[in-house]
Amino acid sequence: MKISVELTLTPLQDDFEPPIINFITKLRNSGLKVLENPLSTQVYGPYDAVMALVTQEIKVAFENTDKVLLYMKIVKSDRSDYEPHF
């Protein structure tokens, strides 16, 4: 089963960029399809692989950042080729 996961990591601190950069870099290096925009990062692939990666990297981000918020959306399908029709 393929899934699409959208993540927005928001460190609640003045120096917020390093935790975000580290989080996205680890997602990029996973070998899964990763797309980014200014507001979020999307990861696409098989359920087990995506969820293992996301679980692991959320834990690392939470351990390394004192106050952090994470928004996550999961869709049951690979939406990586989505293009608007308008």
BELURUR-V35862 format. One record per residue. RES is the residue in one small letter. SS is DSSP state (2 for helix, 1 for strand, 0 for the rest). PHI is phi in radians with two decimals (none if undefined). Layout:
BEGIN
RES & SS & PHI
RES & SS & PHI
END
This chain:
BEGIN
m & 0 & none
k & 1 & -1.67
i & 1 & -2.37
s & 1 & -2.18
v & 1 & -2.18
e & 1 & -1.88
l & 1 & -2.19
t & 1 & -2.29
l & 1 & -1.66
t & 1 & -2.25
p & 1 & -1.17
l & 0 & -1.69
q & 0 & -2.73
d & 0 & -1.13
d & 0 & -1.58
f & 0 & -1.54
e & 2 & -1.20
p & 2 & -0.98
p & 2 & -1.11
i & 2 & -1.18
i & 2 & -1.05
n & 2 & -1.09
f & 2 & -1.07
i & 2 & -1.16
t & 2 & -1.04
k & 2 & -1.15
l & 2 & -1.12
r & 2 & -1.03
n & 0 & -1.40
s & 0 & -1.35
g & 0 & 1.60
l & 0 & -1.48
k & 1 & -1.33
v & 1 & -2.23
l & 1 & -2.12
e & 1 & -2.26
n & 0 & -2.47
p & 0 & -1.09
l & 0 & -1.88
s & 0 & -2.80
t & 1 & -2.20
q & 1 & -2.00
v & 1 & -2.14
y & 1 & -2.20
g & 1 & 2.72
p & 1 & -1.12
y & 2 & -0.84
d & 2 & -1.08
a & 2 & -1.20
v & 2 & -1.15
m & 2 & -1.18
a & 2 & -1.11
l & 2 & -1.10
v & 2 & -1.07
t & 2 & -1.04
q & 2 & -1.11
e & 2 & -1.32
i & 2 & -1.16
k & 2 & -1.05
v & 2 & -1.06
a & 2 & -1.07
f & 2 & -1.20
e & 2 & -1.19
n & 2 & -1.71
t & 0 & -2.30
d & 0 & -1.09
k & 0 & -2.24
v & 1 & -2.61
l & 1 & -2.11
l & 1 & -2.31
y & 1 & -1.76
m & 1 & -2.44
k & 1 & -2.17
i & 1 & -2.20
v & 1 & -2.09
k & 0 & -1.46
s & 0 & 2.89
d & 0 & -1.57
r & 0 & -1.77
s & 0 & -1.15
d & 0 & -1.79
y & 0 & -1.11
e & 0 & -2.35
p & 0 & -1.12
h & 0 & -1.89
f & 0 & -2.46
END
